[in-house]
Amino acid sequence: MPNGGLSRLHLDSIASLSDGDIIYLLELAQYYAASLKAGKKIEKHLAGRTQINLFFETSTRTNSSFELAGKKLGADIIKLPIQSSSVQKGENLRDTVQTLAAMGADALIVRHREEGVIRFMAEALSEVGLPCAVINAGEGTKGHPTQALLDALTLLNHFGRTPQQGLKGLRMTICGDIRHSRVAASNAELMTRLGAELRFVGPAHMLPDEDFYPAISRGNGLKQGLAGADIVMALRIQLERMEDGPGLSNQDYFQGWGLSHQTMQYAKPGALIMHPGPINRGVEIDGTLADDRNHSLILDQVAMGVPTRMAVLDAFLSE
């Protein structure tokens, strides 16, 4: 098990982590991934600790993998149904967070549509001196740090690299609705810090503003955007975060921006496909490509979700 620790109590964003924090989390995630694969006994480091999953948005992968991660480490897990909580009675967020922490919660795993909620919760706990960790499980359009960490772990393991070696020399294209994607935001930060070369490609109205990671190049079309890419990450259209809709039909989107075996010929031979899920087959990616295990790392990403979140919980909660 790697030695080390973290410089902070809460996981707000990738940007809030030091380089040492990132290396430690990825080393710990690699340790847990290898242990799970080998069927080794997992020490119950979080026995007696309480984890509350506080999801204001629906989720399958993130919610379930955090629950599995906590259980494997021995934590007591509570999945708080927002629709039957006091939030529905008008209780404000500060009171909700402080109440849960005062009950003895050691970690709040939070997913919310608003940006800045994680920091707000952390400050609310600091105000009253309650040492409960707040962990970002997806926030607004600018943050999903554990998804980026598991994506990095997937690539490190695939290419046989350590976190210290990073992803130098690899070219990655993120394709699709980048403007509204919290996954793209966290990956843009983490992958570049690990040394990968990134490029964005997608419809013009779905690309981020120029001041969003200005050093990352933008492609004008799939042919240019995928050229030389070792890894291509497809993103779904984030309809729930669009006020005016996508501006084009699913069929038109797929014809212009969808990934398939044919369009992947623009990338480097043997290029890999990633997708954070959920997948909309026939919109951002062809189903046969998504299922092609010679090119697709999608199930590998899903598998890395549990050990990555085990590492996060262990690092932020272990005494």
C-alpha angles and dihedrals in degrees: 000000000000121000121233143070145221133280095218146042100225136048104223102150144333088260090060091059121088119228087255091053091052094049092048094048092049093046090051091047091051089050092052093043091053092045093051092047091051092047093239122165111265115221112235095236092161099049108142093019122116124222121189119196105211106185117175088176129050118261138167108180101035097041094045096044092050089050093049091045093052093047093050089055093048100252123149106246128209120183104200112209103219093201090064098037130101088261085081089057092057100267110156123236096250091056092046093052095044091047093053092047091047088055088061105269112160095191137019113204102203134193117179139158094226123085117234095028095117092054091044091054093047090052091047090056093045090053091064098032098246111153098213118139118232113207123194111233093172128325132189114309097308109061144049103135099170090053090054091047092052091046089053091047090052091054096042091053094044093052094039096242135143122230089252090056090049125179101303114155095025123116118211129187121198109205131195137017098009096154094067099032121109088187092058091049095053094041092050089058099041102040093050091048088053090053104258120140110236135201131182123216132173144098111325094244090052096053119096124251116280092253091061103098092329092190090067110091123232124222121219094212142355095272093056095033096053097040110126094357118153092188130027120193115199120207128199122234105269096224093167091062097046120095097193102030129249097299094228138057124261089250093051091046092053093047092052104032110008120122119232138151087270098052091042087067085079089066128071114292109271093019116169129235125221133180129175092212164243091112122213102203115216092018111069095359138020113245095231091056093047089053096044103109091193089068108013124089093175096111089043088057091051091049092050092054095081099048091043092053090043087057092049094048093045093048096047099038109032115102 
